[in-house]
Amino acid sequence: MASSQQKAVYWLGNDTLRVSAALFALNRERLCVGLKALPDLQAGSVVVLQGGEQKQRYCTDTDETFRQESFFHWSFGVTEADCYGAIDVDSKKSLLFVPKLPESYATWMGEIFPPGHFKEKYAVDEVHFTTDIADVLAKMKPSVLLTLRGLNTDSGSTCREASFKGISRFEVNNSLLHPVIVECRLLKTDMELEVLRYTNRISSEAHKEVMRRVKPGLKEYEMESLFQHYCYSRGGMRHTSYTCICGSGNNSSILHYGHAGAPNDKTIQDGDMCLFDMGGEYYCYSSDITCSFPANGKFTADQRTIYEAVLKSSRAVMAAIKPGVKWTDMHRLADRVHLEELLKIGILHGDVEEMLKVHLGSVFMPHGLGHLLGIDVHDVGGYPEGVERVHEPGLKSLRMGRVVQERMVLTVEPGIYFINHLLDKALASPAQCGFINTAVLTRFRGFGGVRIEDDIAVTADGVELLTCVPRTVEEIEAFMAEETSKPFSPISSQKL
């Protein structure tokens, strides 16, 4: 099997990354080891996972672009829809079940491959049709089928449990698998880290391409389109990790801008700050990067002070991260730096310790410092059993509450925003209003916001920075000055 795993590779040609099927074989092995460590696991247990289904747009026959279900992808790396997978925990034997396609498929969709094609493609032990799943599993005589059911503590949704015709013939346990597979996904292997380095490298270059081409008068969606084109044409990334956020001017204070009600459709103005939060996804592995910079390539005095306050926060946090620190403490560190810097700017006055007591930091950074990253952009494992969310402003939005561990991949994304809704609430709050210098704050109404977001891998004694984009004011201005002399033309006519 080792030799077939080495041959089985996901690769989209050109300079895209080759990913070996050995990555997923190792994931399955780690899962089996984790399950066998459970004191109440029965001998003869078999894991059964259901992959994602091909879906159509509403009531039409128009297919949505398929993306594999994350747990199934982590276990098998299969790109096709409507599959199942099984893993014998004792022997680690892997079985893939693929749909039996009708003859008409060959006319409309292409060649119908036999099971042996998928056995070689994914380096699994056996391949059968999904119509035979109950009979094949019955021959294995499992003591219990382990199915996946559990809460995604980030989204609040419950993951989909495998179900198939004939499952009632088996004893099923849907509680053991979820916490173990989540802990496996939490810590990345060397091969997974290599894919995440790749997604960051391509996405970083795509952000730089946007910085090269941005200028006042263009639409925000043109920058979104440019980012997506670069990621796909240069990196083989058909999907982005999430909806692109391309906020300019006051839109840069809208945390999840870019949605259907505000679809990156503003014209970028001279003097605007741009906050572009975009990440490409390769073979289901995500990136998540935010760059903030002036549309015209030159920071105003106020833009510089806010930007450097956030950069100071980012660097303080990254210098402090190492295995054993509490992620909640990293969020509090970012809050403290922001308040200290806003005090120097004159937007705030008073004692920082007293500001922290009334959660003033959450007025300017209402979101969490960062989150786990992997096959999902907000990856699983942030709040395992026994780790409770801190229900305080700001911290209640933190997507992970646990202690930092080596091989976690995290985003570090501090930000300072001037959100009128939150500013008005703070000014109306007896506990908070006394710290705010209204005259200076008025100058920043409509400023928007600044976020600096990098992806990091936690090492034995610190972090590995995966993102590579200009970060200091001087680096950004020099980079944009060098590139803005180049005229912008439609992406289709550019040679990238």
Buried (B, 14 or more C-beta within 10 A) or exposed (E): BEEBBEEBBBEBEEEBBEBBBBBBBBBBBBBBEBBBEBEEBBEBBBBBBBBBEEEEEEEEEEEEEBBBBBBBBBBBBBBBBBBBBBBBBBEBBBBBBBBEBEEEEEEEEEEEBEBEEBBBBBBBBEBBEBEEBBEBBEEBEBBBBBBBBBBBBBEEEEBBBBEBEEBEEBEBBBEBBBBBBBBBBBBBBEBBBBBBBBBBBBBBBBBBBBBBBBBBEBBBBBBBBBBBBBBBEBBBBBBBBBBBBBBBBBBBBBBEBBEEEBBBEBEBEEBBBBBBBBBBBBBBBBBBBBBBBBBBBBBEEBBBBBBBBBBBBBBBBBEBBBBEBEBBBBBBBBBBBBBBBBBEBEBBEBEBEEBBEBBBBBBBBBBBBBBBBBBBBBBBBBBBEEBEBEEBBBBEBBBBBBBBEBBBBBBBBBBBBBBEEBBEEBEEBEEBEEBBBEEBBEBBEEBBBBBBBBBBBBEEEBBEBBBBBBBEBEEBBEBBEEBBEEEBEEBEEBEE
